[in-house]
Amino acid sequence: MSKVDFTPKGVCSRHISFDLEDGKVYNLKFEGGCDGNLKAIGRLVEGQDAAHVAEILNGNICGFKNTSCADQLAKAIQQALN
């Protein structure tokens, strides 16, 4: 299992961390941001295929921003998988 720490850019959350094991996402945590929504994302992606999660969340935007916490998670996953 590998621990991933990522500093998102352009969003309200300040830090994203998760574990990768056998290509699956576990223990996703966001610091800052919309607490309830980000906890829900963590529950939804728990044990899911990381590449699939990144594919689904990539390009999601928040309001007037050109990114979102979910999009930043996709970037973190893609970086960790490469």
C-alpha positions as CSV (number, residue, x, y, z in Angstrom):
1,M,0.0,0.0,0.0
2,S,1.3,3.4,-0.8
3,K,0.3,6.7,0.9
4,V,-0.4,9.6,-1.4
5,D,-0.3,13.2,-0.3
6,F,-1.2,16.0,-2.7
7,T,-1.5,19.8,-2.5
8,P,-4.4,20.9,-4.7
9,K,-4.4,24.2,-6.6
10,G,-7.2,26.6,-7.3
11,V,-9.7,25.1,-4.9
12,C,-10.9,25.5,-1.3
13,S,-9.3,22.2,0.0
14,R,-5.7,22.5,1.2
15,H,-4.6,18.9,1.2
16,I,-5.7,15.6,-0.3
17,S,-4.5,12.2,1.0
18,F,-5.4,8.6,0.2
19,D,-3.9,5.1,0.0
20,L,-3.4,3.2,-3.2
21,E,-3.4,-0.6,-2.9
22,D,-3.6,-2.9,-6.0
23,G,-4.8,0.1,-8.0
24,K,-7.7,0.9,-5.7
25,V,-8.4,4.0,-3.6
26,Y,-8.7,3.8,0.2
27,N,-8.9,6.2,3.1
28,L,-9.5,9.4,1.1
29,K,-9.3,12.6,3.1
30,F,-9.6,16.2,2.2
31,E,-8.5,19.1,4.4
32,G,-10.7,22.1,4.0
33,G,-13.3,22.5,1.3
34,C,-17.0,21.5,1.5
35,D,-16.8,19.0,4.3
36,G,-20.0,17.0,3.7
37,N,-19.5,16.8,-0.1
38,L,-15.9,15.8,0.2
39,K,-16.7,13.1,2.8
40,A,-19.3,11.8,0.4
41,I,-16.7,11.6,-2.4
42,G,-14.5,9.6,0.0
43,R,-17.3,7.1,0.7
44,L,-18.2,6.8,-3.0
45,V,-14.6,6.1,-4.1
46,E,-13.6,3.8,-1.2
47,G,-12.2,0.5,-2.7
48,Q,-12.9,1.7,-6.3
49,D,-10.4,1.3,-9.2
50,A,-8.2,4.4,-9.1
51,A,-7.9,4.9,-12.9
52,H,-11.7,4.7,-13.2
53,V,-12.2,7.3,-10.4
54,A,-9.8,9.6,-12.1
55,E,-11.5,9.2,-15.5
56,I,-14.9,10.0,-14.0
57,L,-13.8,13.1,-11.9
58,N,-11.4,14.6,-14.4
59,G,-12.6,17.9,-15.8
60,N,-15.3,18.5,-13.1
61,I,-15.4,22.2,-12.3
62,C,-16.7,24.2,-9.3
63,G,-18.7,27.4,-10.0
64,F,-16.5,29.9,-11.8
65,K,-13.3,28.0,-11.3
66,N,-11.7,25.9,-14.0
67,T,-11.2,23.0,-11.6
68,S,-12.8,21.5,-8.4
69,C,-11.7,19.4,-5.5
70,A,-12.9,16.3,-7.4
71,D,-10.8,17.4,-10.5
72,Q,-7.8,17.9,-8.2
73,L,-8.4,14.4,-6.8
74,A,-8.3,13.1,-10.4
75,K,-5.0,14.9,-10.9
76,A,-3.6,13.4,-7.7
77,I,-4.6,9.9,-8.7
78,Q,-3.2,10.3,-12.2
79,Q,0.1,11.6,-10.7
80,A,0.2,8.7,-8.3
81,L,-0.4,6.1,-11.0
82,N,2.3,7.4,-13.3
